[in-house]
């Protein structure tokens, strides 16, 4: 199974922006966690993408057609 994980606006600021509210875990750690959990599931590969721009996210969704088995959208600020 091949999954695309899309992260929306401000997710790149995890661990930096208001850590008292959003926590101290940064975006890289979130990506590492997702990849690690996917590897535990057997034959699962995951690609992660983050953008603060709606158009870039839509472009990535359209590019995923026929390439990925599923998409997970963490919409962030949307």
VENUR-V628544 format. One record per residue. N is the residue number from 1. NEAR is the number of other ideal C-beta (glycine too) atoms within 10 Angstrom. Layout:
n->(N	N)
near->(NEAR	NEAR)
This chain:
n->(1	2	3	4	5	6	7	8	9	10	11	12	13	14	15	16	17	18	19	20	21	22	23	24	25	26	27	28	29	30	31	32	33	34	35	36	37	38	39	40	41	42	43	44	45	46	47	48	49	50	51	52	53	54	55	56	57	58	59	60	61	62	63	64	65	66	67	68	69	70	71	72	73	74	75	76	77	78)
near->(12	13	18	20	20	22	23	20	16	16	21	18	16	21	15	12	11	8	13	6	6	14	12	10	13	15	17	11	13	20	17	13	11	17	15	10	11	17	12	7	11	7	8	15	14	20	14	19	17	21	18	15	10	11	8	14	21	12	13	17	15	8	12	18	8	5	9	19	11	12	14	13	13	14	11	18	9	10)
